[in-house]
């Protein structure tokens, strides 16, 4: 089976780290995030990331008029869907977004380096000019 075909399927999130240039690690969705990543053989993809059990923000932390439930959703849940393309030579999968929970992302492309080891898929990408790198580890759903 080709690497591109091995990416197809349903993946469950096992870890999500932001590795900082100074060597420190931040966990944007907590130490035990939940997530689901789908790659279809027809080239469609969808991803959902969640921080389970997140505490709602205090009233002082909210912008005026924004309900706590909505602020918590934005802070603790992210999703997008679209198409994807795999470049096996570069070991890159590019997510081409059609829609997203962050509306400004629609129409964007998110390139991700990938590593496949058995039933584990690691996706990584630079996230800022200071050298931070997002690393997400996914386990194939059996």
C-alpha positions in Angstrom: 0.0 0.0 0.0 1.4 3.5 -0.9 2.0 6.0 1.8 -0.8 8.2 0.3 -3.3 5.4 0.6 -2.0 4.6 4.2 -3.1 8.1 5.3 -6.8 7.3 4.4 -9.1 6.6 7.3 -10.0 7.8 10.7 -7.4 9.0 13.2 -7.8 9.8 16.9 -5.8 12.5 18.6 -3.2 11.3 21.2 -1.3 14.5 21.8 -1.0 18.1 20.7 2.0 20.1 21.6 3.4 23.5 20.7 7.2 23.1 20.9 8.8 26.5 21.6 12.2 27.6 20.2 13.5 27.7 23.8 12.7 24.0 24.2 9.6 24.5 26.4 6.3 22.8 25.5 2.8 24.3 25.6 -0.4 22.2 25.5 -3.0 24.3 23.7 -5.8 21.8 24.2 -4.6 20.5 27.6 -2.6 17.4 28.4 -5.3 15.1 27.3 -6.9 16.6 24.1 -9.5 14.9 22.1 -9.7 15.0 18.3 -10.8 13.3 15.1 -9.1 13.5 11.7 -10.6 12.0 8.6 -9.0 11.5 5.2 -11.1 10.0 2.5 -9.8 8.2 -0.6 -11.6 10.8 -2.7 -9.4 13.6 -1.3 -11.7 15.0 1.4 -10.6 15.8 4.9 -12.1 17.0 8.2 -10.5 17.6 11.6 -11.9 18.4 15.0 -9.9 19.3 18.1 -11.3 19.6 21.6 -10.0 20.5 25.1 -12.2 18.3 27.3 -13.3 19.7 30.7 -12.1 23.2 30.1 -13.3 25.8 32.6 -15.4 28.6 31.3 -13.8 32.1 31.3 -14.6 34.5 34.1 -16.9 37.4 33.4 -13.9 39.8 33.5 -12.2 37.8 30.7 -15.1 38.0 28.3 -15.5 40.8 25.7 -18.7 42.8 26.4 -21.8 41.0 25.2 -20.1 37.6 24.5 -21.8 34.7 26.3 -19.5 32.4 28.3 -20.6 29.3 26.3 -19.5 31.0 23.1 -16.2 32.1 24.4 -15.5 28.7 25.8 -16.4 27.1 22.4 -13.9 29.3 20.6 -11.2 28.7 23.2 -11.6 25.0 23.5 -12.8 23.7 20.1 -11.4 24.0 16.6 -12.5 22.3 13.4 -12.2 22.6 9.6 -12.9 20.7 6.5 -11.9 20.6 2.9 -9.7 18.7 0.5 -6.1 17.5 0.9 -3.1 16.6 -1.2 -0.2 14.4 -0.3 3.3 15.0 -1.6 5.2 11.8 -0.6 8.6 13.2 -1.9 8.4 16.2 0.5 6.5 14.1 3.2 3.9 16.8 3.2 0.1 16.8 3.4 -1.6 20.0 2.5 -5.1 20.7 3.9 -7.1 23.0 1.5 -9.8 24.5 3.7 -13.3 25.0 2.4 -14.8 25.9 5.8 -13.6 26.3 9.4 -14.7 27.3 12.9 -12.4 30.2 12.4 -14.1 31.8 9.5 -11.0 33.6 8.2 -9.3 30.2 7.6 -11.7 29.3 4.7 -9.8 29.3 1.5 -6.5 28.8 3.2 -4.0 26.0 2.7 -2.3 24.4 5.8 0.8 22.4 4.9 1.8 19.8 7.4 4.9 17.6 7.5 3.9 14.0 8.2 5.5 10.9 9.6 3.9 7.5 9.4 5.0 4.7 11.8 2.7 1.8 11.8 -0.7 3.0 13.0 0.6 6.4 14.2 0.6 9.6 12.1 2.5 12.6 13.3 1.7 16.0 11.7 3.8 19.0 12.4 4.0 22.6 11.2 5.7 25.9 12.0 3.2 28.2 13.7 5.0 31.5 14.0 8.2 33.4 13.2 9.6 32.8 16.7 10.2 29.1 15.9 7.2 27.5 17.6 6.1 24.2 16.0 2.8 22.4 16.4 3.1 18.6 16.7 0.0 16.5 16.7 0.2 12.7 17.1 -2.7 10.7 15.8 -3.6 7.0 16.2 -5.5 5.1 13.5 -8.9 4.0 14.8 -9.1 0.3 14.6 
